[in-house]
Amino acid sequence: MCRLDRFLFSKMSVLMFVFFLAQKTYSASIEEMPCFNQVSANTNITISTNEALRESKPAIPVVKTIGSVDDMIKTAINDLIRRKSSRPGTPKTLQNTIRATCGKDLPASSINAVYESLVKSGYVKVNGEKVTYALPTA
């Protein structure tokens, strides 16, 4: 591109920009926007509620109560299958995950029983401070 072409191109760019600014329309003032209009006292306003949403979410969180150790083992296995790549990597974090999944108010003996059952059944393999998994497919 020669100098004359660059000069003409830059002048055309400036002219196009000035034309664009001249054509630009600006938004209305805040007072003219419909969301800021005043509502008269006689206007009936109806607010619809979503009853299905309200019914699906309980107001009070449900506390998990898992009875037997076998139920806790099934719950822990299902949780570990669901986690996929975010499974705990150490025995301590695995025990904390079991505690969070099965119930935080459970005694440590129940958590240890679930952990030991997972190890004995072969779903969890402990190599030092590392944990590997051999879980069934979902």
C-alpha positions in Angstrom: 0.0 0.0 0.0 1.5 3.3 -1.0 1.4 6.5 1.0 -1.5 8.0 -1.0 -3.6 4.9 -0.5 -2.9 4.9 3.3 -3.8 8.6 3.4 -7.1 8.1 1.6 -7.9 5.0 3.7 -7.3 6.9 6.9 -9.5 9.8 5.7 -12.2 7.4 4.7 -12.0 5.8 8.1 -12.4 9.1 9.9 -15.4 10.1 7.7 -17.1 6.7 8.3 -16.6 7.1 12.1 -18.0 10.6 12.0 -21.0 9.4 10.0 -21.5 6.6 12.5 -21.5 9.0 15.4 -24.0 11.2 13.6 -26.4 8.3 13.1 -26.1 6.9 16.6 -29.3 7.2 18.6 -29.1 7.5 22.3 -31.4 5.8 24.9 -34.2 7.6 26.5 -33.9 9.3 29.8 -34.6 7.4 33.0 -37.9 9.1 33.5 -39.1 7.9 30.1 -38.3 4.2 30.7 -41.4 2.1 31.5 -39.8 0.4 34.5 -39.6 3.7 36.3 -43.2 4.8 35.6 -45.3 5.4 38.7 -48.1 2.9 39.3 -51.4 4.4 40.3 -53.1 3.3 43.6 -56.0 1.8 41.6 -53.9 -0.6 39.6 -54.3 -4.3 40.5 -51.0 -6.1 40.6 -51.0 -9.9 40.6 -47.9 -11.9 41.5 -47.8 -15.5 40.3 -46.1 -18.0 42.5 -44.6 -21.3 41.4 -46.3 -23.8 43.6 -44.4 -26.7 42.1 -41.1 -25.2 43.0 -42.3 -24.5 46.5 -43.5 -28.1 46.9 -40.3 -29.6 45.6 -38.0 -27.9 48.1 -38.6 -28.5 51.7 -38.3 -25.5 54.0 -36.3 -27.5 56.6 -33.3 -29.6 55.4 -33.9 -33.3 55.7 -31.5 -35.1 58.0 -30.1 -38.3 56.7 -30.7 -41.3 58.9 -29.1 -44.5 57.7 -29.8 -47.5 59.8 -27.4 -50.4 59.3 -23.8 -50.7 58.3 -24.9 -52.4 55.1 -27.0 -49.4 54.2 -24.1 -47.1 54.9 -21.8 -49.2 52.7 -24.2 -49.0 49.8 -24.6 -45.3 50.3 -20.8 -44.8 50.4 -20.3 -46.9 47.3 -23.0 -45.0 45.4 -21.4 -41.7 46.4 -17.9 -42.8 45.3 -19.3 -44.0 41.9 -21.0 -40.6 41.5 -17.9 -38.7 42.3 -15.8 -40.2 39.4 -12.6 -38.2 39.2 -13.1 -36.3 42.5 -12.8 -39.3 44.7 -10.8 -39.0 47.9 -7.1 -39.8 47.5 -6.1 -40.7 51.1 -7.6 -42.9 53.8 -8.3 -39.9 56.0 -10.2 -38.0 53.3 -12.1 -41.2 52.4 -13.2 -41.5 56.0 -14.2 -37.9 56.1 -16.2 -38.4 52.9 -17.9 -41.4 54.4 -18.8 -39.4 57.5 -20.2 -36.6 55.3 -22.2 -39.0 53.2 -23.6 -41.3 55.9 -24.1 -38.7 58.6 -22.0 -36.4 60.6 -23.5 -37.5 63.9 -22.4 -41.1 63.6 -19.8 -42.5 66.0 -16.3 -43.0 64.7 -16.8 -46.8 65.1 -19.5 -46.9 62.5 -17.4 -44.8 60.0 -14.4 -47.2 60.6 -16.7 -50.2 60.1 -17.8 -48.9 56.7 -14.2 -48.0 55.8 -12.9 -51.5 56.8 -15.8 -53.2 54.9 -14.9 -51.2 51.7 -11.3 -52.3 52.1 -12.1 -56.0 52.8 -14.6 -56.2 50.0 -12.0 -54.9 47.5 -13.8 -51.7 46.5 -11.0 -49.7 48.1 -7.3 -50.5 48.0 -4.9 -48.7 50.3 -1.2 -48.4 49.4 0.5 -46.4 52.1 -1.2 -43.0 52.1 -2.8 -43.5 48.7 -6.2 -44.9 47.9 -7.3 -46.6 44.7 -10.7 -47.8 43.7 -12.2 -50.8 42.0 -15.9 -49.8 42.1 -18.7 -51.4 40.0 -20.0 -49.4 37.1 -23.2 -47.4 37.6 
